[in-house]
Amino acid sequence: MENLNDYIKWRGDLPISPEFPFNEIDAMIFARLSYLRYEKIDFVDYETIGSVARRMKRQDDKVFLRAGDKDLVQVIGDSNRFKNIKLTDYVQNNNKEIEKQFAAITIHISKDEMYISYIGTDSTLNGWKEDFNMAFMSDVPCQIDGKKYLEKIASKFPNKKIIVGGHSKGGNVAIYSAYTVPKLIQDKIEKVYNYDGPGFNEGFINKYCGLEIANRIETFLPQDSIIGRTLNHKEKITVCLSNEKGLQEHDVYSWEVTIDRIVKVEKNTEASEDIKNTLNSWLANTTPEERKIFVDALFELLYSTEKNTLKDISRNLAFSMTKILRKYREIEVEDKEMLTEMAKLFATSYWNVVKEKEIDKLDKKKDELTAKYLSKPSY
C-alpha cells in the first residue's frame, strides 16, 4: 500500500532526466504542490522545492489541507529528484463575493519545460460552492482565472514547453485552461493531467473536445470515484487503485503506486457507475435555473452556521443544525419547495438507476437459465 510519499523515498535520489523521465506520479506530486499554503512562509519570486519544504516543515499541522501534505514536505525537500526544482509565480485569489477559490504555481522541471499546477477545492464553503456552481454555470471564476494564468505564464516563459495539471477542481481547471487558450499556447502543451477532477457539460464538450489537444489530456480516477464522475469526460480515462473506499478515495495519498507508475485497475466499480448515472439523470431532468436555485438555497443554509469549512460545521454539528433549521424557516416558500423537489428527484434518479441495474441482472440470469435448459435434449 505504497503511496506518492513512498515513491519519493524510492526515487528521490534519481533526478528527472532522459534516463529517469518525468512520469504520471511526478505529475500527481506536482498537482499536490499547489495545495501548499505558500502565503504562510512569505513566498518570494524565486524559490526551490527544497527552500519551500524547509520552511513548511516548521508549520503547524492545521496549515496543511491534508495530513499527507505535511509528510510530503518532510521528504520532498531532501530528494535529489525534486529539491532543486524552481518554483515561481504563486498566486492565490479567493473571493467570497463572486464565489471564487483559486490558486496556482509554476514548477520549472528544467530549462526547457515547466508544469502549471492548479489547486483543487480547499476545505472552505466558498471553495465547495464554486464546485457546485459548475452544475449550472458554463464558466466559473476559477476556470477563467486558470486560463488567464496559463496565458500569462506562457507569455512570461515563451521558450518553454508546458505541462498542465491539477487534482479535483484543479484538474478541471487544467483541462478548461488548455482547451480555451489560443492555439499558439496549445501547441506548447505536451500533456494535461487531471486527477479525479469533474468533467464538463455537453455544451462545453461539443465546442472543444474535437480540438487536437484533446489527445494530450488524461484523467485519472480511483475505482470508486465520485467527484471525478460528475458531469462528462471525453478524454482518455485511466482508473487507479485506492486503498480507501467511497469519498475517501478522492485523497491521492490513498492511491497505490509502483516504482514509476500509478497502480491501475480495469474499470470503475458499480457504485461509481451508479453515482455517474444518477448525476447524469438528475442533470438531464433539471434546468440550469432550477439547479442554481437549489445550490444557492443549500449554501445559504450552510453559510448560516457562520462557519468557514465543512469540518467546522461537523465539529459543532448540534449547534450548526440549530442554525440551519432556524435559517430554513426563514427561506421563501418557493425555495423550500425547490430544495425538497430537487432532493426528491435526486433520490428518484438513484433509485431508478439501481432498479434498472437489478432488472438487467434478472434478465441476464433468465437468459442464462433459458439457454441452459433449452440446450438439454428432450426425450
N, C-alpha and C positions, 0 to 999 in steps of 0.2 A: 504494500500500500504506500509506495513512494510517491511524493508529490514534487512540485516545482522547486521547493527549497532543497529537497534531497538531490535533485538534478544539479543545482548549483554546487553542492558539495562534491558530486561526482565529476562534473565537467569544469569546475571553476578554475582549474589550472591550465585550461586549453583556450587561448584567445580565439575569438572569431576570426576565421581565416579560410582560404580555399580548401585547406586540409580538414578543418573542422567548421563547416559553414553554418551560417545563421539558420535556425530551424524553427518549427512551429512552437516549441517550448520557449525558446528565446523570445519569440513574438508574444507569447502569453505573459511572460515575465514583464516585458516592456509595457504591455497593456495594463498590468497591475501597477506599474510605477506612477501612472497618472493619478492614482488614489492617494499618494503620499501628501501630507499637509506641508508643502514647501513654505507656505507663508509663516509657519511656526518656527522656521530656522533662519529667517531673513535671507531667503534665496537671492543670489546676485546674478548678474548677467551671464557669468561663466562659472559653471560648476562641473564636477565629475560625479559619477555614481558613488565613487569612494568618498568624496568630500561630503556629499549629502548623507550617506549612510552613517558616517562617523558622528554627525550631529544628531541624526534621527535616533540613534541608539539611546541617546540620553533623554528622549521624550517620554512622558508618562504614557502608560498603556492606553488611556482614553483618547489620546490623539489619533490612534490608528483605527481605521474603519473596520478592519478585520484583524483577528488575532494573528493570522498568518503574515500580515504586513510587518508586524514587529519582528517576527522570525526572519522575514525576507531581508530587512536591513541589517540584521545581525550577520548574515552570511554573504550577501552580495557585495558588500564594500571591501571584502578581503580577497575576492576572487580575481584572478588574472583575466578571466574572460570578460568581466564587466567593470572593474573598479576604475579604469582609466577612460571609460567612455564619457564623452562630454554631454552635458545637459544644458539646454538653453530655452529661452522664450516660454517660461512658465507663465500661464495666465489662469486666473480664477475670476469668474464673473457670475455671481449668484444675484438674482433679483426677484424678490418675492412678489413685487407688484406685477411683473409680467410673467411670473411663474417660470423662471429660468434658473437652471442649475448647470453650470458649465465650468470645465477646467481642461487644460491640455498642456502637454510638454513635448519638446522636441529632443529626441535622443539620437546623437550622432554616432552611428555604428562605425563609420570610417570616414575618410576624407571624401569619399565618393557616394556615400549612402546614408540616409537618415530615416528615422522611424518617428512618425507623428502619433502620439498616444492620447486618446480622449478618455476622460473619466466617465465611469458609469454612474448609476444612481447612488448617491450617498444615502445616509440614513434619515435625511430631513423630509418632513412632509412636503416641502416645496419641491424637492427632487422627485418624489413619487408622484406628485400632482402633474408634473410635466410629462412623466411616463404615461399616465392615464390620458392626458390630453391627446396623445397620439391616436387614440381611438376615434377622434373626430376632427383633428387638425391635420392639414397636409404638410405644413412646415412649422414645427415647434421651434422656439427661440434657440435651444441648444444646437439644433441642426444648422440653423442659419449661421450661428457663431462658428460652428465647426467648419463650414465651407469657407468663411472669411479667414479663419485661422490657417487653413491649408493654402489658400491663395497667398496670404502674407508670407508664410514660411517658404513656399516655392519661389516667390519673388526675392526673398532675402538670400536664399542659397540656390541660385539658378542652375548651378552645375551639378547638383546632387540628384541622384535617383531617390525615389521616395517609397517607403512602406508605410501604410496607414493601418492602425488597429485600435481596438478597444474591447472592453468587457461590458456586458449588459447594455445599458443605453449607450455607452461609449462605442460599442460595436456597431450599433445602428447609426450613430453619428458618423463613424468612419465610412460606412457604405454610402450614406447620404452625401457626404462631402466629396467622395471620389466620383460619384455619379454626376454631381451638379457643377463641378468646377469646369473651366474651359478645357477643350481637348488638348491644348498645349501642355497643360499640367497633367491631365490624364495620361498622356504619353510617357511621362516621367515616373508614373506609379508602377512599381513592379508587382505589388501584392497588397491585398486588403484582407485583414484578419478580423473576424467578428466572433467573439467568444460569448455565446449564449445571449446575444442581443436580439431584441424583437425585430420583426420584419416590417413590411410597408403595406399600405393599402393598394388596391388594384390599379387605381389611377396612376400612382407613382410608378408601379412596376411596368404598366403598359407604356409609360412615357420613356423609361430609362433602361429597362432590362435588355433591350436589343443592342445597346452600345457594346463596343468591342471590349471595354474594360470589365464587363460582366464576367469574362473568362478568367479574370485575375482576382476574383472575390471568392472567399471561402468562409463558411460559417461552421463553427464547432459547437455542438450541442451535447450535453450529458444525456444519458439514456432516459431519464425521467423528466427531461426538460419541460418547464412550464413557461418561464419568462421568454425563452427563445422561440416558443411555438406561437406566440401572439402575432397576429397579422400574417403576412405572406412572405415567403422566401422563394426566389427563383434561381439563386446562385447555388454553387456546389455546397452540399451539406455533408459534414463528417460527424458521426456520432461517437462520443467518447465515454470511457468507463469512469464513473464516480463511485467512491466508496460510501457515499451518503444516499439518502432517499428523498424524493419529492423536492420541495423548495430548497432544501439544504444543498442539493447538487449544484445550485447556481454558484456556489462558492468554488472558484477554480482551484483552491488549495485542496479540495476533495478529489480532484481529477488525477487519475493514476498515470504515471509516466514511465518510460524506459530510458535508456541511456541517451536517445536522441529523438524520441517522438512520444506523442501522447498515445496511451493505450486506446485502441478503437474497439467498438462493437458493431454488429451488423446493422442494427436499426434501433429506433426509439421503442420504449415499452408501450404496451397497450394503454397504460394510464396516461402517458404523454400524448398518445394519439387521441384519446378521449378528450383531453383538455383542448387540443388543437381543433378538433371537430366541433366541440361545444362553443369555443370562442368564435369560430367561423360562422356557425349557425346564428349565434347571438348578434354578430355584426351584420349578417345578411338580413336579419329581421328587425333591425332598428335603424333609425335615421341618424345622421351626424348630430342634428339638433337635439334629438332625444338623448343621445349619449352625452352630449355636453351638459344638459340639464342634470342628468344622473350624476356625472362626475363632479360637477360644481356643488351639488347638494351634498354628496357624500363627503367631500373635503370640507365643506362648511361645517359639518358635524365634527370632523376630526380637528379642525382649527379651533373649535370652541373649547377644547380641552386646555388651550393655552400652552400646549407642549410643542416642542420643536421637532421631535422624532417619534417614530412608531415605538421605539424602545422605551422612550419616556412615558408614552401612553400606557404600555403594557406593565411597566413597573408600578404605576399608580392606577391600576385598572378600575378599582371601585370608584375612586374619585373621578377618573376620566369618564366612566359610564354615566355618572350622575350629571356631569356637564353636558354630555352628548344627548342624553334624554331630555334635559331641560331645553337644549337648543332645538331638538326635534319638534318639541311642542310649539316652537315659535315659527317654524318653517311654513311657508304658504301651502295651502291645501293641495294645489296643483302639483307642487314639487314633491309633497309626501306621496301623492298618488303615483307620480313618475318613479320615485325610488322603489315603491312596492312593486309596480308593474315590471320594471327592468330587472329587479332581483328575481321575480317570479318567472320571467321569460328566460333568464339565465338557467334557473333550476330546471325549467321545462326542456330547454335545449340539451342540457346534460342528460336528463332522463331519456330523451328521445335517442340520443347517441348510444347510450348504454343498451336501451331496449332493442334498437336496430342491430347492434352487435350480437346480442343474445339470440335474436331471430335468425341471423346469419349462421350462428353456431348450430342452432337446431336444424336449419335447412341442410347444412353440411352433414350433420350426423344422420339425418333422414336419408340423404342421398347415399351415404356410405352403407347404411343398413339395407336400403333398396338394392343397391348394386351387389351386396354380399348375398342376399337371399335369392335374387333373380338369377344369379350366376350358378346356383345349385341345380343339378339335374333333377328333373321331375320324373317320377315313376308311376 
